Amino acid sequence: MKLKTGDKVVVIAGKDKGKEGKILHVDRKNNRVIVEGVNMISKHTKPSMQNQQGGIVKKEGSIHASNVMYLHNGKATRLGAMIKDGKKVRVAKKTGEVID
């Protein structure tokens, strides 16, 4: 998986298709990502010492990594990899620019 935490992505499939956001967490084992403001779920919580009130909490759910695309200069693009100066770097397939 070529996506990293902090990348800007756009959702390309599912109920949130077209939404953009920043990746908050990457689960490489299950090939899933959590994107800010996408796939919101309601979690019912019991009152506890940290959360005196309890109730329903809205939070982001994970989505499969194949359902998001990296945003480069406002356009969705696939990512590739190449060796530059002895280091492996990510490359935007549309423009050929080095990302990091």
N, C-alpha and C positions, 0 to 999 in steps of 0.2 A: 504494500500500500504506500503510495507516494504522498498522501495527505498528512499534514502535521497540525498540532494544536496551534491556533492563532491564524490559520489560513482563512481567507474569505472565500466562501463557496456559494453556489446557487443549487437549489433542489431541482432535479430534472424529472422526477417521477413521484407519484403518490399524491396524497391529499394536499400537501403543501407545495405543490409544483410551482416554480417561479419565485419562491421566497429566497432571499439572500440572508446570510448570516456568517458569524465567525465560529470556527470549530472550537468548542470548549474542552472536549475530551475525545481521544482516539482509543478504541479497543481493538488492538491488532489481532488478538486471538480469535475474536468473533467477527472481524472485518466490519465493525460498526463505528459510527461517529455520533457525537452529540453536538448539534448545531444550535446556536443562540436563537431563541424565539421560534423554533421549528418543532413540530410534532409535540405540542403541549399536551400533557396528561394531568389528570386530577388525582392527587394522592391523599387519601384519608389518613389523618394522623391523630393519635390519642394525645390527650394532655400529658405533658411531662415537665420536668424541671426546666428544661431549655425552652419549651413551647407551652406556656401555661394555658393558653387558649385552646389549642388543638384545632380541629376542623379540617377543611379541605385546602390543600396547597397545590398550586399550579406549578409544574416544573417541566423541563424538556425531557423527552424520551429519546432513545437512540434510534437512528435509522441506518440502513445498510449503506456502506461506502459507495456502492455502485450507483446509488440514487443521487449523488451529489457530484458537481463538477467544479473545479478550481476556477476562480474569477481572476483574470489578468487584464488590467486596464479596462475593467467594466464588461469584459466579454468572457464567456465560458470557454475553457480550453482544456484539452487533455494534457497530462504531464508526462515527460520523458526524463531520462537520466543520461548523463554523459560524464566523462572524466575530463576535468579542466585543471591544469597545473597540479596533477597528482591527487585531486580531490574529486569525489563524486558530487555532482550538483544537479539540481532539478532544472528542467528546461520546459518552457511553454511550447507545445507542438505547433500552435497556430503561427506564432511569430518567431520562434527559434531563440527567444531571449532567455538568458539565465535568470532564474528566480532567486536562488540563494547559493 
